[in-house]
Amino acid sequence: MSRNAVARTGARALVDTLRLNGVDTIFCVPGESYLAVLDALHDVPEIKLVVCRQEGGAAYMADAYAKATGKPGICFVTRGPGITNASVGIHVAQQDSSPVIVFMGQVGRDMFEREAFQEVDVRKVFGSMTKWAAQIDDADRVPEFVSRAFYTATSGRPGPVVLALPEDMLVEQTDAPDARPATPVETGIGAEALARLRDLLAEAKHPLLLIGGGGWDAQARADIQAFAEAWEVPLTVSFRCQDYVDNDHSHYVGDVGIGPNPKLAERVKTTDLLVVLGARLGEMTTGGYTLLNVPVPAQRLVHIHAGAEELGRVYQPELAINANSAAVAAALAGLAPAGDLQARQDWVRGARADYEAWQQPVVSPGSVQMSEIVRWLVGRLPPDSMICNGAGNYATWFHRFYRYRGWRTQLAPTNGSMGYGVPAGVAAKLQHPERVVIAAAGDGCFLMNGQELATAAQYNAAVVFLVIDNGMYGTIRMHQERDYPARISGTALQNPDFAQLAVAYGAHAETVERTEEFAPAFERAVAAGRPALIWIKLDPEAITPRASLSQIRATAQQAKG
């Protein structure tokens, strides 16, 4: 549509603006508060409407879409219960720096401030959880507000935006012209800052580069790998950003997150130059703020981040640079190497050897060995296969033993949100039907959004769902045994027959009770050509790769005397 004024409803102006901004997929749960938008979408078949079964699942899918594509994930929900259900995905987008735009149906403007049916003040409820939360009260301003939403979600540190849509505004006529498509605003690195960074890198004997956060793409990944190789700098990543580097790359040395390789954690503490590019220095990245001293680290610290508010927030860097990760990666790739490359080469080789040793399978209690299963998957899966997971101890097996080789092959929430894996897997498979997509979940994690198996079936998204069942909320039980050994309360689960549940949804189902059963079950699942679920019955004692549940309890009891 041209930018000439054409009479149309607010809803149609909204859909037109989405189309002009390249939106090809919307995740939603329908509601009467935005029926006018659904009607407008009826005439725009180039935008795929994915109807989900719960708003939390829809918001997770929008976040996963944003991670997988780099484009804003779009979600529509209704007011009240709809938007509050979606808040879990909005929080993920905030902490994961994902560009997500959530549109919320709203009560009519003549009912505001009366606590009308399902009324929610979007500014008060989501003001602290988003980059921008607002309401469009005038149909003439729809193009303006939606354009701003795209700019806000994608520029600087990416993040979520929530816009409320009063239902009477959506049917109001407007002749407001279209806005031009939004383009993200990026900040580059200045010559002076780049020169200072180069000097610090040249002086360092044992530098370490930690990357993460938003604003990356496949080219930035290639650039940073080229820089690390040329300058002999080991590459590590923040929590659940393992696919930012090809894990087979000679300079990749592991992830700094929950339960990192102790030898890598020690290297973070002892490096003479820590360059953090894109990642926030939050609790997970810093081992609960223990790997670096607060506020002045013992290490020389360079912190580069697209959001100026993150620089100096907890740690005072020697050099702070407010810049986009992709722009800095490109600049670093163009720098001629300097410094003692031989000393740094030995440093890189040692760190890589530590990573290789950390990935060797371990023996755990029971007849299912998850480390062997994950290592088998590494050899079986193509490099572009996607692993999606939520939160729980089951995820540690993938974080430690899987190798993410392709760009954007790990979709997982850095805020540790349970229930993410199933909807993320559906979104990933719909976006990349040609790839193998695995959605891993614990028994507790799966049942937080297992209803989206119905969405997978409806759209024939042939995800392979792995349900790793130990009959408990495992992470909480682990902490319970550490803090209150042998006092089990509130963590035991009575689960359904997950295989029968999958069949009821129309999925292929397999049950695995021994390690050797997994490979043939997986092959049958992939060959099924439809959603498939593999129910893996894990011994409750196999709570972590490092220690059994009984060992954790015994250690805690001994410590308590």
C-alpha positions, -999 to 999 in steps of 0.1 A, spaced: 0 0 0 13 35 -8 18 62 18 -12 81 4 -41 86 27 -67 58 23 -97 54 46 -95 22 66 -100 9 101 -75 11 128 -72 -27 127 -64 -26 90 -39 2 94 -22 -20 121 -21 -51 98 -8 -30 69 20 -16 91 30 -51 101 31 -62 65 52 -32 55 77 -41 83 82 -76 68 61 -95 93 55 -130 80 43 -149 111 21 -140 141 16 -161 172 -16 -157 190 -45 -169 212 -77 -153 198 -98 -129 219 -129 -109 213 -110 -78 222 -91 -78 189 -116 -95 165 -112 -66 141 -74 -75 137 -83 -111 131 -107 -100 104 -81 -77 88 -56 -106 87 -82 -127 68 -73 -105 38 -35 -108 42 -26 -145 36 11 -137 33 11 -133 71 9 -168 87 -13 -169 118 -2 -195 143 -29 -202 168 -16 -214 201 -33 -230 231 -21 -207 259 -8 -172 258 24 -181 276 32 -206 248 24 -179 222 48 -154 238 75 -181 241 70 -188 204 74 -152 195 106 -150 215 120 -182 199 111 -168 164 130 -136 173 160 -156 184 159 -179 153 154 -151 127 168 -119 143 135 -102 134 109 -91 159 86 -119 171 50 -108 169 24 -120 194 -14 -111 198 -33 -118 230 -64 -106 246 -67 -84 277 -66 -94 314 -59 -131 317 -44 -132 281 -18 -106 286 -9 -117 321 -4 -153 308 19 -138 281 40 -120 307 62 -150 312 74 -147 276 77 -110 279 101 -115 308 121 -140 288 124 -114 260 136 -88 284 163 -108 300 173 -125 268 174 -92 248 150 -105 222 130 -81 200 94 -91 207 63 -70 201 31 -81 220 -2 -66 210 -30 -68 236 -67 -64 230 -81 -38 254 -115 -26 267 -132 2 249 -120 37 256 -153 47 272 -147 21 299 -112 30 312 -106 34 349 -138 15 358 -121 -19 363 -142 -31 333 -142 -68 324 -105 -79 321 -92 -44 321 -55 -40 326 -34 -8 327 -6 -19 304 17 9 314 16 1 351 17 -36 347 45 -38 321 64 -6 325 92 -23 343 93 -54 322 96 -39 287 115 -13 267 81 5 261 45 -2 272 18 20 257 -17 22 245 -30 34 211 -59 56 218 -63 72 184 -66 52 151 -48 80 133 -17 72 154 -15 35 146 12 37 120 32 60 143 30 38 174 36 5 155 66 20 137 80 32 171 75 -3 185 97 -18 158 124 8 163 123 4 201 123 -34 200 153 -37 176 175 -7 184 203 -6 211 198 -35 234 169 -54 218 139 -61 240 101 -64 243 74 -39 236 37 -42 246 10 -22 229 -26 -21 241 -54 -19 214 -88 -6 227 -114 -25 207 -134 6 197 -102 22 183 -96 -9 161 -129 -3 143 -125 35 141 -119 49 106 -87 66 98 -70 81 67 -36 82 83 -9 74 58 15 45 62 48 50 79 80 37 62 94 4 74 115 7 105 152 1 104 172 -8 135 195 20 148 230 6 154 259 21 172 294 16 159 328 17 177 348 49 174 384 50 162 397 61 196 379 33 215 390 7 189 427 19 191 425 16 229 410 -19 227 437 -29 203 464 -17 226 449 -37 256 447 -68 235 483 -65 223 495 -61 259 476 -91 272 493 -124 276 462 -144 286 432 -126 273 397 -140 273 367 -130 251 332 -135 265 303 -129 241 266 -130 244 235 -108 245 215 -95 215 224 -80 182 243 -109 167 239 -126 133 258 -152 113 282 -127 98 291 -113 133 297 -149 144 321 -154 115 338 -121 122 344 -129 159 357 -164 151 381 -149 126 394 -123 151 399 -150 178 418 -172 155 441 -144 141 448 -129 176 449 -162 195 422 -153 219 400 -181 235 363 -176 229 337 -183 256 300 -175 257 275 -164 283 246 -186 296 227 -203 268 245 -185 240 266 -216 231 256 -214 194 272 -179 190 304 -198 183 309 -231 163 317 -254 192 341 -274 170 361 -242 164 397 -245 178 393 -213 199 360 -221 215 365 -231 251 331 -234 267 303 -215 283 302 -194 315 268 -200 331 252 -223 356 277 -250 367 305 -241 343 337 -261 338 356 -253 370 388 -249 350 371 -223 327 358 -204 358 393 -203 371 405 -189 338 379 -161 340 393 -153 374 430 -153 364 428 -138 329 448 -105 325 422 -91 301 385 -100 300 367 -85 270 329 -89 273 311 -83 240 273 -80 241 268 -100 273 254 -85 304 275 -91 335 246 -105 355 243 -132 381 245 -162 357 275 -149 337 295 -140 368 288 -171 390 266 -151 414 290 -121 411 319 -142 423 341 -145 392 347 -108 392 351 -85 423 324 -58 428 327 -30 418 363 -31 406 374 -64 391 409 -78 397 411 -85 359 414 -57 334 379 -55 320 366 -42 287 328 -42 285 311 -35 252 273 -34 251 246 -18 230 227 -6 260 246 23 277 227 16 310 246 -18 313 280 -2 313 292 3 349 260 -10 363 277 -36 385 314 -36 374 336 -6 366 354 -15 334 388 -1 324 373 5 290 335 9 284 322 10 249 286 16 239 283 -2 206 264 -29 187 280 -64 189 279 -70 151 296 -37 144 324 -44 169 329 -79 157 334 -66 121 359 -40 134 378 -66 154 380 -89 124 397 -61 104 425 -56 130 460 -68 122 472 -91 150 497 -79 176 513 -90 208 528 -123 220 509 -147 198 529 -177 208 521 -172 245 485 -167 237 485 -198 215 495 -220 244 468 -203 265 442 -211 239 453 -247 235 452 -253 272 417 -239 275 405 -259 245 419 -291 261 400 -283 292 368 -280 272 374 -313 254 380 -331 287 348 -316 302 328 -330 273 337 -366 279 307 -388 290 303 -395 327 287 -425 344 255 -418 363 232 -440 383 206 -460 364 202 -477 331 198 -445 311 231 -426 306 221 -391 294 257 -380 287 260 -409 262 227 -401 246 236 -364 241 271 -373 227 253 -398 203 231 -369 192 262 -348 184 274 -375 160 240 -382 145 225 -347 139 234 -323 111 251 -291 122 220 -270 116 198 -291 139 181 -270 166 180 -278 203 152 -261 223 148 -264 260 134 -247 291 148 -249 326 156 -278 349 185 -301 357 179 -321 325 192 -292 305 227 -295 321 233 -326 300 228 -307 268 247 -276 280 277 -297 290 278 -325 264 262 -312 232 281 -293 206 262 -264 189 278 -260 155 254 -240 134 242 -204 140 210 -201 161 208 -238 168 202 -233 206 169 -217 217 167 -215 254 158 -188 280 186 -171 298 161 -162 326 157 -199 335 120 -200 326 104 -235 327 80 -245 299 100 -228 271 112 -258 252 80 -272 238 66 -239 222 101 -229 211 105 -262 193 71 -256 175 82 -221 164 116 -233 153 101 -262 132 75 -239 116 103 -215 106 127 -243 95 107 -273 85 138 -287 67 158 -290 99 158 -315 127 143 -298 157 145 -313 192 125 -298 221 140 -312 254 120 -309 286 119 -324 321 87 -339 333 79 -307 353 90 -284 324 70 -303 298 37 -301 316 40 -263 320 34 -259 282 28 -295 270 -5 -282 256 14 -268 226 19 -303 214 -16 -297 200 -3 -267 181 25 -289 167 -1 -314 156 -24 -288 141 4 -273 119 22 -307 114 54 -293 130 74 -325 132 94 -317 163 110 -345 183 100 -339 219 123 -354 246 106 -358 280 133 -366 305 113 -379 335 127 -384 370 94 -379 389 103 -346 405 110 -309 402 147 -319 399 165 -286 403 145 -276 434 149 -311 449 187 -308 443 188 -275 462 164 -289 488 189 -317 495 218 -293 497 200 -269 522 176 -293 539 189 -328 534 164 -357 537 135 -333 542 115 -338 510 86 -313 507 68 -301 476 91 -315 450 77 -350 442 56 -354 410 30 -380 400 32 -380 362 9 -393 334 20 -419 309 37 -394 285 36 -419 256 -1 -423 258 -5 -385 262 15 -380 230 -6 -405 211 -38 -387 223 -24 -355 207 -18 -373 174 20 -376 179 43 -406 174 54 -420 208 84 -439 221 95 -450 256 132 -454 265 143 -471 297 178 -481 287 205 -461 269 207 -485 240 170 -481 233 174 -444 225 191 -445 191 165 -468 174 136 -449 191 150 -416 178 153 -429 142 117 -440 143 107 -407 157 124 -387 129 111 -411 103 75 -407 115 71 -374 96 49 -359 123 54 -346 159 70 -373 180 77 -377 217 103 -399 233 97 -405 270 130 -411 287 127 -426 322 156 -413 341 168 -427 375 160 -400 401 195 -404 415 210 -391 382 203 -355 392 235 -339 378 265 -350 358 287 -343 388 269 -360 417 240 -382 425 211 -372 447 223 -394 475 258 -379 472 244 -344 475 224 -353 505 254 -370 522 276 -341 516 250 -317 530 245 -339 561 282 -341 567 285 -303 565 257 -299 590 274 -322 614 
